[in-house]
Amino acid sequence: MTHWLGGLLCLGLSLTAIVHAESADDRFKALYTQEWSWRQQQFPGSDDEDTKASANDNRLPAVDAKAQQTRLAYWDNVLKQLDAIPAKALSAENQVNLAVYRPQIENLAADIRFRGYEMPFNSDSQFWSDLGFMTRRPLKDAQAARNYIAKLNDMPRYFDQQIADMRAGLKRGFSVPRAVLDGRDVSIASYTEVKSPEDSEFYKPLQKLPANIPAGEQATLRADAVRAIRAQVIPAYAKLLTFFHNEYVPHARITLAAEALPDGKAYYRQQIREYTTLDLDPEAIHQIGLKEVARIDAEMQATMKATGFKGDFPAFLKFLRTDPQFYAKTPDELLMRASWIAKQVDAKLPQFFGLLPRGRFGIEPVPASIAPFWTAGRGGAHTYWVNTYDLPSRPLYNLPALTLHESAPGHALQGELSEEHKGLPDFRSKSYISAYGEGWALYCEKLGKEMGIYHAPYEEFGRESYEMWRAARLVIDTGIHHKDWTRAQAITYLAEHTALSQHEVETEVDRYISWPGQALSYKLGEMKIVQLRARAEKQLGPKFDLRHFHDTILALGSVPLPVLESQIDRFIAAGGPAPKADCECAAAKP
C-alpha cells in the first residue's frame, strides 16, 4: 500500500470513497462547475432581463484582445481536460451533459480563434444597444444601485476596448459589410441626443427605487447616476458615434459573403456548426431549402385559393401588403391583438403539455432605440416584445404565428421551464442553443393548427408565409455567404416567396448578411422535431402521447439536435413515458 493511500485510509476514507472521488463523473462535474464559475466572473451580469444580477455585478466585461486570448487559453485547457475524461465511464446523465457541454466550449473557443470579437455587432444586435437591457432589471437595494452606477462609470473603458477591437477588424477586412450599415447610427445617436441625464434610458432604474433605501440615500444615488450619465455614458456614446461615422462606415468591407472574410470558408462552416449543431455543407443546406420552398409554395397557393381571391400570387401578395383591413391603426391595437392571441393559446396549453411553468411572461413594445431595425417580435422567458414601429409593415395575419413562436408555447414557455428546472447544471439551464430553441418555436407555429389558433385562411396563409420565410433563409443565407448572391437578389427572393412587408424583407436580408449562419437554425431545428414526432408516432402507435412527447423535449433544456434525437429514441424505446418532473412547474390537467 502506498504512503498516500495508507494515509487517506487512516483518516477514515474507504478505498471505495477514494475511487469514487476520482471517478469520471466527479472529474467532469468538478471541471464544468469550476469553468462555469470562472465564466460568470469573465462576463459579470449578462445584462439580460432574464438573468438575476450577482452581488459583485459592478463592471462590464473586459473585451480587449489580451482578455480574449486569456479566455481562449482557458477554454483550450478545458478541452484538453475533457479529452482526459473517459466518456464511456460517465453515467448516462453525464454522457448527455458532455454531449451538450463540449460543443459549447468548442464554440466559445472557436469564436475567439476566428477573432469574432472584432465584429461585435450586426444589423440586428449591437453591444451598445444590448447595454439597454441592464436598465430593465429592478434595483432591489442600495448595493444593486451602486453596482449599476459603477457599470455606468465603466462604459468609457468598455467602449474604448470595443473600438480598438473593431479597428483591428477593419485593418484585416473583418467587418460588417458596408451595404447594411446605413441608418445603424440611429441606435447610437439616440443615447447622445437626450435633453438631460434624467431623460436617458440609463436613468430609468433610478426613478423608482425600493422603500428599503432611505430617502437621503436615494437622493445621493440619483445624483451619482446623473453624474455618471453626463460625464461617462453620453461621452462614450458620442465617441462611438464619431468612430462609426468617420472610420467604421468608410472602411467597412464591400463584400457580403462570410466566405469572403479572412479564412472565410472555415469561418462560415464554424458558424453553421454553432447555430445548427450539425456539420452540414452549405450546398447541402441550399438544396434542402429549395425543396422546402417548393413544398410550402404549393400549400400557399392552395390557401390563397381558399380565401376566394381572384388573381395570381404576386397580386395576392400586393393585396395583403396594402389592404388596410390587415393592419393595426395604433400601437395599442397591435399589442392588444397579440395579447388576445396569447390568451387563446393559454387556454389550450393543458391539452398539449403535461407540465406547465409557474412563471409568466408580459407583452411590451420593442424599445424605440432599436425598433427600426429589429424583427417583428422577439420572446424570452419573461417578455414577448412586439415591434410597433412602422405599423404598415406589421400585418395582423402574421400575428398568430409570431405570438405562438415568441410567447407560449414557444420561447416564453420553453424558457420558463428551463429556468425552473432543478435537475440541470447551469451550463445547460442558463444557455441557449439556437437550433433547439428556434426549431422548437417554429414547430410551435405549426402546432398552432392543432390548437385551433388560426381562425381564417388569411391567418393560415400568414403561418405558411412564416414557414416559407424560414425555408427561404436556408436558400438566402447559403446564397449570400457561399454562392455570392447580391443583396438585391436576396431581397427579391424573399419578397417573391413570402407575404412579409418590404420593410421586413429588407431588414431581414440585412440581418442574414451581417449574421451568417444564425438564420439556418430555425428550419433545420423544426424539421428535426417534426421528423422525431413522426418517428415516435409511428413506432409507439396507440402508446404515443403528444403531451409526453412535448414534455420530454422541454425537459431536456437547450440541447444540440443530435442529443435531442438520441433522447427521443430513448423515449421511444422506453414506451413513450412522461418524463420525471424535476422543476417548480405545475402538472397540467387536460
C-alpha positions in Angstrom: 0.0 0.0 0.0 1.5 3.4 -1.0 2.1 6.0 1.7 -0.5 8.4 0.4 -3.2 5.8 0.2 -2.4 4.5 3.6 -2.6 8.0 5.0 -6.0 8.6 3.5 -7.3 5.3 4.9 -6.0 6.3 8.3 -8.2 9.4 8.0 -11.2 7.1 7.7 -11.7 7.2 4.0 -12.6 3.9 2.5 -11.0 2.6 -0.8 -14.4 2.8 -2.4 -14.7 6.5 -1.4 -11.2 7.2 -2.8 -12.0 5.5 -6.1 -15.3 7.4 -6.3 -13.6 10.7 -5.6 -11.5 10.0 -8.8 -14.5 8.8 -10.8 -15.1 10.2 -14.3 -18.4 11.7 -13.2 -16.7 13.6 -10.3 -13.9 14.8 -12.5 -16.3 16.0 -15.2 -18.6 17.8 -12.6 -15.6 19.5 -11.0 -14.4 20.7 -14.3 -17.7 22.2 -15.6 -18.5 23.6 -12.2 -15.2 25.5 -12.0 -15.4 26.6 -15.6 -18.9 27.9 -15.2 -18.0 29.9 -12.1 -15.0 31.3 -14.0 -17.2 32.2 -17.0 -19.5 34.2 -14.8 -16.6 36.2 -13.5 -15.5 36.8 -17.1 -18.9 38.1 -18.1 -20.4 39.7 -15.0 -24.1 40.2 -15.1 -25.0 39.2 -18.6 -27.3 42.3 -18.8 -30.1 40.1 -19.8 -33.6 40.8 -18.5 -33.9 37.1 -17.8 -30.8 37.0 -15.5 -30.6 37.9 -11.9 -27.8 40.3 -11.0 -25.0 38.9 -8.9 -23.7 40.7 -5.8 -20.4 41.7 -7.5 -22.0 42.8 -10.7 -20.3 46.2 -10.7 -18.4 46.2 -14.0 -18.7 45.4 -17.7 -16.7 42.6 -19.3 -13.1 43.0 -20.5 -13.3 42.6 -24.3 -9.7 43.6 -25.3 -7.5 41.3 -27.3 -5.4 40.3 -24.3 -8.5 39.2 -22.3 -9.8 37.3 -25.3 -6.6 35.4 -25.6 -6.6 34.6 -21.9 -10.1 33.1 -22.4 -9.0 31.1 -25.4 -6.1 29.6 -23.4 -8.5 28.7 -20.6 -11.1 27.1 -22.8 -8.4 25.2 -24.8 -7.2 23.8 -21.5 -10.8 22.8 -20.6 -11.0 20.9 -23.9 -7.7 19.1 -23.1 -9.1 18.1 -19.7 -12.3 16.8 -21.3 -10.2 14.7 -23.6 -8.7 13.0 -20.5 -12.1 12.0 -19.1 -13.2 8.6 -20.5 -16.7 9.4 -21.9 -17.9 5.8 -21.7 -17.1 5.8 -18.0 -19.6 8.6 -17.4 -23.1 7.9 -16.2 -25.9 8.1 -18.8 -26.9 11.5 -17.4 -23.4 12.9 -17.7 -22.9 11.5 -21.1 -25.8 13.7 -22.2 -24.2 16.6 -20.2 -20.9 16.1 -22.0 -22.6 16.0 -25.4 -24.1 19.4 -24.6 -21.0 20.9 -22.8 -18.2 20.0 -25.2 -19.7 21.8 -28.3 -20.5 24.8 -26.1 -16.8 25.1 -25.1 -15.7 24.4 -28.7 -17.9 27.2 -30.0 -16.7 29.7 -27.4 -13.0 28.9 -28.2 -13.6 28.9 -32.0 -15.2 32.4 -31.9 -12.1 33.8 -30.3 -9.8 31.8 -32.6 -11.5 33.4 -35.6 -11.4 36.7 -33.6 -15.1 37.2 -33.9 -14.9 39.8 -31.1 -13.5 42.2 -33.7 -17.0 42.4 -35.2 -19.1 43.0 -32.0 -22.4 43.9 -33.7 -24.5 43.2 -36.7 -27.6 44.8 -38.2 -29.8 43.1 -35.7 -27.9 43.2 -32.4 -25.2 45.6 -31.1 -23.2 45.7 -28.0 -24.2 49.3 -27.4 -27.9 48.5 -27.7 -27.6 45.4 -25.6 -26.5 47.5 -22.6 -30.0 48.8 -22.6 -31.2 45.5 -21.1 -29.5 46.2 -17.8 -31.9 49.1 -17.4 -34.8 46.6 -17.2 -33.5 44.9 -14.0 -35.1 46.4 -10.9 -32.6 47.7 -8.4 -33.6 45.8 -5.3 -31.4 47.5 -2.7 -28.7 50.2 -2.3 -25.9 47.8 -3.2 -27.6 46.9 -6.5 -28.0 50.6 -7.3 -24.3 51.3 -6.5 -23.3 48.3 -8.7 -25.4 49.7 -11.5 -23.9 53.1 -11.3 -20.4 51.6 -11.2 -21.2 49.9 -14.6 -22.3 53.3 -16.0 -18.9 54.7 -15.0 -17.2 51.7 -16.6 -18.7 52.4 -20.1 -15.8 54.6 -21.5 -13.3 51.8 -20.8 -15.7 49.2 -22.3 -16.4 51.3 -25.4 -12.7 52.0 -25.9 -11.9 48.3 -25.9 -14.7 47.6 -28.4 -13.5 50.4 -30.7 -9.9 49.0 -30.6 -11.3 45.6 -31.5 -13.3 47.0 -34.4 -10.2 48.9 -35.7 -8.3 45.7 -35.7 -11.1 44.0 -37.6 -11.2 46.8 -40.2 -7.5 46.5 -40.7 -7.7 42.9 -41.7 -11.0 43.1 -43.6 -13.1 41.5 -40.9 -16.1 43.8 -40.6 -19.8 44.1 -41.0 -20.5 44.7 -44.7 -20.8 48.3 -45.8 -24.1 47.5 -47.5 -26.0 47.1 -44.3 -24.7 50.0 -42.3 -26.9 52.8 -43.5 -29.0 54.2 -40.7 -27.5 52.0 -38.0 -26.0 55.1 -36.4 -29.5 56.0 -35.2 -29.3 53.4 -32.4 -26.1 55.1 -31.2 -27.3 58.7 -31.6 -30.4 58.0 -29.6 -28.2 57.8 -26.4 -26.4 61.1 -27.1 -29.5 63.2 -28.1 -31.2 63.2 -24.7 -32.1 66.7 -23.3 -30.7 65.8 -19.8 -29.3 62.8 -18.0 -32.7 62.3 -16.3 -34.1 61.7 -19.8 -31.6 59.0 -20.6 -32.8 55.4 -20.8 -30.0 54.6 -18.3 -31.6 56.8 -15.6 -34.9 54.8 -15.6 -33.9 52.3 -12.9 -33.2 55.2 -10.5 -36.7 56.8 -11.0 -38.3 54.4 -8.6 -36.0 52.9 -6.0 -37.3 50.5 -3.4 -38.5 51.7 0.0 -35.7 49.8 1.8 -33.3 52.6 0.7 -33.6 55.7 2.9 -34.8 58.9 1.2 -31.4 60.6 1.7 -29.5 57.7 0.2 -31.9 57.6 -2.7 -31.1 61.2 -3.5 -27.4 60.5 -3.3 -27.7 57.6 -5.7 -29.7 59.6 -8.2 -27.2 62.4 -8.1 -24.4 59.8 -8.7 -26.3 58.4 -11.6 -26.8 61.8 -13.2 -23.1 62.5 -12.9 -22.2 59.1 -14.4 -24.6 59.6 -17.3 -23.4 63.1 -18.0 -19.7 62.6 -17.6 -19.3 58.9 -18.7 -22.2 57.4 -20.6 -23.1 60.2 -23.0 -19.5 61.0 -23.9 -18.8 57.2 -24.5 -21.7 57.0 -27.0 -20.6 60.3 -28.6 -17.1 58.9 -29.1 -18.5 55.7 -30.6 -20.8 57.7 -32.9 -17.8 59.7 -34.2 -15.8 56.4 -34.8 -18.8 54.9 -36.6 -19.2 57.8 -38.9 -15.5 58.7 -39.6 -13.8 55.3 -39.5 -16.1 52.2 -39.5 -18.5 53.0 -42.3 -15.9 54.4 -44.7 -13.6 51.5 -44.2 -16.1 48.6 -43.9 -15.7 45.8 -46.4 -17.7 46.0 -49.7 -18.1 42.2 -49.9 -21.1 40.4 -48.4 -20.2 36.8 -48.1 -18.8 35.3 -44.9 -16.6 33.2 -47.2 -15.0 36.4 -48.4 -13.7 37.2 -44.9 -10.2 36.1 -43.8 -10.2 32.3 -43.6 -13.9 32.7 -44.6 -14.7 29.2 -45.7 -13.7 27.8 -42.4 -15.4 30.6 -40.5 -18.7 30.0 -42.3 -18.6 26.3 -41.6 -18.0 27.1 -38.0 -20.9 29.4 -37.9 -23.0 26.6 -39.4 -21.8 24.2 -36.7 -22.5 26.6 -33.9 -26.0 27.6 -35.0 -27.3 24.4 -36.4 -25.3 21.9 -34.2 -24.8 20.0 -37.4 -21.8 19.6 -39.7 -23.6 20.3 -43.0 -22.1 21.6 -46.2 -23.5 24.9 -47.4 -24.5 23.4 -50.7 -26.5 20.7 -49.0 -28.3 23.2 -46.9 -29.1 25.3 -50.0 -30.7 22.2 -51.6 -32.7 21.4 -48.5 -34.0 24.9 -48.6 -35.0 24.8 -52.3 -37.0 21.6 -51.6 -38.8 23.1 -48.6 -39.6 26.3 -50.6 -41.2 24.3 -53.4 -43.3 22.2 -50.9 -44.5 25.2 -48.9 -45.2 27.2 -52.1 -47.8 24.6 -53.1 -49.5 24.9 -49.7 -49.6 28.7 -50.0 -51.1 28.5 -53.5 -53.9 26.3 -52.1 -54.6 28.6 -49.2 -54.7 31.6 -51.5 -57.5 29.9 -53.4 -59.3 29.1 -50.2 -59.5 32.8 -49.4 -61.6 33.4 -52.6 -59.0 35.8 -54.0 -59.3 36.2 -57.8 -55.8 36.8 -59.2 -52.3 35.4 -59.3 -49.8 35.0 -56.5 -48.0 38.3 -56.9 -51.3 40.2 -57.0 -52.3 38.4 -53.8 -49.1 39.4 -52.0 -49.7 43.0 -53.1 -53.3 42.8 -51.7 -52.0 41.5 -48.4 -49.4 44.2 -48.2 -51.6 47.1 -48.9 -55.2 46.5 -47.8 -55.9 48.4 -44.6 -58.0 45.6 -43.1 -54.8 43.7 -42.3 -53.1 46.4 -40.3 -53.5 47.9 -36.8 -54.2 51.6 -36.7 -52.4 52.2 -33.4 -49.6 50.6 -31.4 -52.0 49.7 -28.6 -54.2 47.9 -31.1 -51.3 45.7 -32.2 -50.3 45.0 -28.6 -53.9 44.1 -27.7 -54.3 41.8 -30.6 -51.1 40.0 -29.6 -52.4 39.7 -26.0 -55.7 38.3 -27.2 -54.0 35.6 -29.2 -51.7 34.8 -26.3 -54.7 34.3 -24.0 -56.4 32.0 -26.5 -53.2 29.9 -26.6 -53.1 29.9 -22.8 -56.4 28.1 -22.6 -55.2 25.3 -24.9 -51.9 24.6 -23.3 -53.1 21.9 -20.8 -54.3 19.8 -23.8 -50.8 19.7 -25.3 -48.4 19.8 -22.3 -48.3 17.8 -19.1 -46.1 20.2 -17.3 -46.5 24.0 -17.3 -44.3 26.6 -15.8 -45.3 28.7 -12.8 -43.6 31.7 -14.3 -45.5 34.2 -16.5 -44.4 36.5 -19.4 -45.5 40.0 -20.2 -46.0 41.7 -23.5 -44.2 45.0 -24.2 -43.4 47.2 -27.3 -39.8 47.0 -28.7 -37.8 50.0 -27.4 -37.8 52.9 -29.8 -33.9 53.0 -29.9 -33.7 49.6 -31.7 -37.2 49.2 -33.2 -36.4 50.5 -36.8 -34.1 47.6 -37.5 -35.4 44.9 -35.2 -37.6 41.9 -36.1 -41.4 42.0 -35.8 -41.1 40.4 -32.4 -38.9 38.6 -30.0 -39.5 36.5 -26.9 -37.9 35.2 -23.8 -38.9 33.6 -20.5 -40.3 36.9 -19.2 -41.2 39.2 -22.1 -42.7 39.0 -25.5 -41.5 42.1 -27.4 -43.9 43.3 -30.1 -42.5 45.8 -32.7 -44.9 48.6 -33.0 -42.6 50.7 -35.2 -44.0 51.4 -38.8 -47.4 49.7 -38.3 -48.0 49.4 -42.1 -45.2 46.8 -42.0 -46.7 44.7 -39.2 -49.6 42.7 -40.8 -52.1 41.1 -38.4 -52.4 37.9 -40.4 -48.8 37.1 -39.3 -49.5 37.8 -35.6 -50.9 34.4 -34.5 -47.7 32.6 -35.8 -45.5 35.3 -34.4 -47.2 35.0 -31.0 -47.0 31.2 -30.9 -43.3 31.5 -31.7 -42.2 34.2 -29.3 -44.5 33.6 -26.3 -46.2 30.3 -25.5 -45.8 27.6 -26.3 -42.6 28.9 -28.0 -39.8 30.9 -26.4 -41.6 32.0 -23.2 -42.8 28.6 -22.2 -39.6 26.8 -23.1 -37.5 29.5 -21.3 -39.7 29.4 -18.2 -39.5 25.7 -17.9 -35.7 25.8 -18.4 -35.4 28.4 -15.6 -37.4 26.3 -13.2 -35.7 23.0 -14.0 -33.7 22.0 -10.9 -32.0 18.9 -12.3 -29.8 20.5 -15.0 -26.4 22.1 -14.4 -26.1 25.8 -15.0 -24.3 25.4 -18.3 -27.5 23.8 -19.7 -30.3 25.6 -17.9 -28.8 29.1 -18.5 -27.5 28.6 -22.0 -29.4 28.8 -25.3 -28.8 26.7 -28.4 -30.4 28.3 -31.5 -31.2 25.1 -33.4 -33.1 23.7 -30.5 -34.8 27.0 -29.3 -35.7 28.4 -32.7 -36.6 24.9 -34.0 -38.9 24.4 -31.1 -40.5 27.9 -31.6 -41.1 27.3 -35.3 -42.6 23.9 -34.5 -45.0 25.7 -32.2 -46.2 27.8 -35.1 -47.3 24.6 -36.8 -48.7 23.2 -33.6 -51.0 26.2 -33.5 -53.0 24.5 -36.3 -53.8 21.6 -33.9 -54.5 24.0 -31.1 -57.1 25.9 -33.2 -55.4 29.3 -33.1 -55.7 30.1 -36.8 -59.3 31.3 -37.4 -59.2 32.4 -41.0 -57.5 31.4 -44.3 -55.5 34.7 -44.2 -54.0 33.7 -40.8 -53.2 30.2 -42.1 -51.5 31.9 -45.1 -49.6 34.1 -42.6 -48.4 30.9 -40.9 -47.4 29.4 -44.2 -45.7 32.6 -45.1 -43.7 32.5 -41.9 -42.7 28.9 -42.5 -41.7 29.9 -46.1 -39.7 32.7 -44.6 -37.6 30.2 -42.6 -37.2 27.9 -45.5 -36.1 30.8 -47.7 -33.5 31.6 -45.1 -31.7 28.3 -46.0 -31.5 29.4 -49.6 -30.7 33.0 -48.9 -28.1 32.5 -46.1 -26.1 30.0 -48.2 -26.8 32.0 -51.3 -25.2 35.1 -49.8 -22.3 33.5 -47.9 -21.5 30.7 -50.2 -22.8 31.4 -53.7 -22.1 35.1 -54.0 -25.7 36.4 -54.1 -26.2 40.1 -54.1 -28.3 42.0 -51.6 -30.8 42.8 -54.3 -31.0 39.1 -55.3 -31.8 38.1 -51.7 -34.4 40.8 -51.3 -36.2 39.8 -54.5 -36.2 36.1 -53.5 -37.7 36.8 -50.0 -40.2 39.3 -51.3 -41.5 37.0 -54.1 -41.9 34.0 -51.8 -43.4 35.5 -48.6 -46.1 37.9 -47.5 -43.6 39.9 -45.4 -43.7 43.6 -45.8 -41.0 45.3 -47.9 -39.6 46.8 -44.7 -39.4 43.4 -43.0 -37.9 41.9 -46.2 -35.0 44.4 -46.2 -34.3 44.3 -42.5 -34.3 40.5 -42.5 -31.9 40.3 -45.5 -29.6 42.7 -43.8 -29.7 40.5 -40.8 -28.7 37.4 -42.8 -25.9 39.4 -44.5 -24.4 40.5 -41.2 -25.1 37.4 -39.1 -24.0 34.4 -41.1 -25.4 31.0 -40.1 -27.9 32.0 -37.4 -30.8 32.1 -39.9 -30.2 28.4 -40.7 -31.1 27.2 -37.2 -34.9 27.7 -37.4 -35.9 25.5 -40.2 -33.3 22.8 -39.7 -34.3 22.6 -36.0 -38.0 22.5 -36.8 -37.6 19.8 -39.4 -35.8 17.6 -36.9 -38.6 17.9 -34.3 -41.2 17.2 -36.9 -39.2 14.1 -38.1 -38.8 12.9 -34.5 -42.5 13.3 -33.8 -43.4 11.3 -36.9 -41.0 8.6 -35.8 -42.4 8.4 -32.3 -46.0 8.3 -33.6 -45.2 5.5 -36.0 -43.2 3.3 -33.6 -45.3 3.9 -30.5 -48.6 3.6 -32.2 -51.5 3.9 -29.7 -49.0 4.4 -26.9 -47.9 7.7 -28.3 -49.0 10.6 -26.0 -48.3 14.1 -27.5 -48.1 15.7 -24.1 -45.4 13.2 -23.1 -43.5 13.9 -26.3 -43.6 17.7 -25.8 -42.7 17.4 -22.1 -39.7 15.1 -23.0 -38.3 17.7 -25.4 -38.8 20.6 -23.0 -37.3 18.7 -20.0 -34.0 18.4 -21.8 -33.4 22.2 -21.8 -31.5 23.5 -24.8 -29.5 20.7 -26.4 -27.8 20.0 -29.8 -30.0 18.3 -32.4 -28.1 15.0 -32.3 -28.6 14.9 -28.5 -32.3 15.6 -29.0 -32.6 12.8 -31.5 -30.8 10.3 -29.2 -33.0 11.2 -26.2 -36.2 10.9 -28.3 -35.0 7.5 -29.4 -34.6 6.5 -25.8 -38.1 7.9 -25.1 -39.5 5.6 -27.9 -37.5 2.6 -26.7 -39.0 3.1 -23.1 -42.5 3.2 -24.5 -43.1 6.9 -24.5 -43.4 7.6 -20.8 -43.9 11.0 -19.2 -40.6 12.5 -18.0 -39.9 12.8 -14.3 -40.7 16.3 -13.1 -37.7 18.0 -11.7 -38.8 21.6 -11.6 -41.0 24.1 -9.8 -43.5 23.7 -12.7 -47.1 22.5 -12.2 -48.8 19.5 -13.7 -51.4 20.5 -16.2 -54.9 19.0 -16.3 -56.0 18.0 -19.8 
